[in-house]
Amino acid sequence: MTIAANIAETAILKIKACFPDSIIGIIPLENETTVFFLKYQFDEFKSSIQRLSQGKCTGKFESR
């Protein structure tokens, strides 16, 4: 059995844009945070997830 998932890339856009439902856009609240801080946080979170997911999942299923 194989389970696959993609961990997304992040980017900062300098233009307004529309996205399909498979992409998420975030506009930070003014005076709360910045796009640069959010990108840094997401990139660090991605690194943490990738370090945790270095193993692989295998399993045997038998019909009885």
Rosetta constraint file for C-alpha pairs under 8 A:
AtomPair CA 1 CA 57 HARMONIC 7.64 0.50
AtomPair CA 1 CA 58 HARMONIC 5.82 0.50
AtomPair CA 1 CA 59 HARMONIC 5.96 0.50
AtomPair CA 1 CA 60 HARMONIC 7.42 0.50
AtomPair CA 2 CA 57 HARMONIC 6.89 0.50
AtomPair CA 2 CA 58 HARMONIC 6.79 0.50
AtomPair CA 3 CA 57 HARMONIC 7.38 0.50
AtomPair CA 7 CA 46 HARMONIC 6.95 0.50
AtomPair CA 10 CA 39 HARMONIC 6.61 0.50
AtomPair CA 10 CA 42 HARMONIC 7.41 0.50
AtomPair CA 10 CA 43 HARMONIC 7.23 0.50
AtomPair CA 11 CA 39 HARMONIC 7.16 0.50
AtomPair CA 12 CA 35 HARMONIC 6.98 0.50
AtomPair CA 12 CA 36 HARMONIC 7.75 0.50
AtomPair CA 12 CA 39 HARMONIC 7.47 0.50
AtomPair CA 19 CA 23 HARMONIC 5.82 0.50
AtomPair CA 19 CA 24 HARMONIC 7.03 0.50
AtomPair CA 19 CA 25 HARMONIC 7.24 0.50
AtomPair CA 27 CA 35 HARMONIC 7.57 0.50
AtomPair CA 28 CA 32 HARMONIC 7.33 0.50
AtomPair CA 28 CA 33 HARMONIC 6.24 0.50
AtomPair CA 28 CA 34 HARMONIC 6.27 0.50
AtomPair CA 28 CA 35 HARMONIC 6.48 0.50
AtomPair CA 29 CA 33 HARMONIC 6.52 0.50
AtomPair CA 29 CA 34 HARMONIC 7.94 0.50
AtomPair CA 30 CA 34 HARMONIC 7.56 0.50
AtomPair CA 33 CA 37 HARMONIC 6.67 0.50
AtomPair CA 33 CA 38 HARMONIC 7.37 0.50
AtomPair CA 34 CA 38 HARMONIC 6.36 0.50
AtomPair CA 35 CA 39 HARMONIC 6.08 0.50
AtomPair CA 36 CA 40 HARMONIC 6.19 0.50
AtomPair CA 37 CA 41 HARMONIC 6.17 0.50
AtomPair CA 38 CA 42 HARMONIC 6.14 0.50
AtomPair CA 39 CA 43 HARMONIC 6.04 0.50
AtomPair CA 40 CA 44 HARMONIC 6.14 0.50
AtomPair CA 41 CA 45 HARMONIC 6.08 0.50
AtomPair CA 42 CA 46 HARMONIC 6.06 0.50
AtomPair CA 43 CA 47 HARMONIC 6.32 0.50
AtomPair CA 44 CA 48 HARMONIC 6.33 0.50
AtomPair CA 45 CA 49 HARMONIC 6.27 0.50
AtomPair CA 46 CA 50 HARMONIC 6.15 0.50
AtomPair CA 47 CA 51 HARMONIC 6.22 0.50
AtomPair CA 48 CA 52 HARMONIC 6.38 0.50
AtomPair CA 49 CA 53 HARMONIC 6.17 0.50
AtomPair CA 50 CA 54 HARMONIC 6.44 0.50
